[in-house]
Amino acid sequence: MRRLPLLLALVLSIAPIGVPAFQAAKPEEVGLSRDRLARIGPALTRQIEERSFPGAVALVARKGRIAYFESVG
C-alpha cells in the first residue's frame, strides 16, 4: 500500500495550480441527452455484477462543464 501515497503525491504535483474547477451543468445545456447519459450507470452496474471489475467512476464533461458524474461498485 506504499504506492498509494506516492501516486497521490505524483498526481498532486502535476495538477495545474490556479486552474478553476469544472462546473456542473445540466446535460441539455451542453448538448447532451439526459436519457442517454442515464444508461451509463446501469451498464456499469451490470459489468460489476458480472465481476468484470470491482467498481468504476464515470465522468462526462463537455465544453468545460461536467454533465454526468457517478461512482458505482
C-alpha positions in Angstrom: 0.0 0.0 0.0 3.0 2.3 -0.2 2.2 3.0 -3.8 -1.0 5.0 -3.0 0.8 7.9 -1.2 3.4 8.0 -4.0 0.7 8.0 -6.7 -1.3 10.7 -4.8 1.9 12.9 -4.5 2.6 12.5 -8.2 -1.0 13.5 -9.2 -0.9 16.5 -6.9 2.5 17.6 -8.1 1.4 17.6 -11.8 -2.0 19.0 -11.2 -2.2 22.6 -12.6 -2.2 25.2 -9.9 -4.7 28.1 -10.3 -6.9 26.3 -12.8 -10.6 26.8 -11.9 -12.6 23.7 -11.1 -15.0 22.3 -13.6 -18.6 23.5 -13.1 -21.6 21.2 -13.2 -24.2 21.6 -16.0 -27.4 20.1 -17.0 -26.8 17.7 -19.9 -29.1 19.7 -22.2 -27.1 22.9 -21.5 -24.0 21.4 -23.2 -25.8 19.5 -25.9 -26.1 16.0 -24.3 -29.1 13.8 -23.7 -30.1 13.2 -20.1 -31.7 9.9 -21.2 -28.7 8.6 -22.9 -26.4 9.5 -20.1 -28.7 7.7 -17.7 -27.7 4.5 -19.4 -24.2 4.6 -18.2 -24.8 3.7 -14.5 -26.9 0.6 -15.2 -24.4 -0.6 -17.8 -21.5 -0.2 -15.3 -23.6 -1.9 -12.6 -24.2 -4.9 -14.9 -20.5 -5.2 -15.5 -19.7 -5.0 -11.8 -22.3 -7.7 -11.1 -20.6 -9.9 -13.7 -17.4 -9.3 -11.9 -15.7 -7.6 -14.9 -14.3 -5.1 -12.4 -14.9 -4.1 -8.8 -16.1 -0.5 -9.3 -16.0 2.5 -11.6 -16.3 6.2 -11.7 -17.8 7.8 -14.8 -17.4 11.4 -15.6 -18.7 13.1 -18.8 -17.7 16.6 -19.5 -18.4 18.8 -22.5 -17.5 22.5 -23.1 -15.6 22.5 -19.8 -18.6 21.6 -17.8 -19.5 18.3 -16.1 -22.7 16.9 -17.4 -22.6 13.5 -15.7 -20.7 12.1 -12.7 -21.4 8.8 -10.9 -19.5 6.2 -9.0 -20.7 2.6 -8.7 -19.4 -0.5 -7.1 
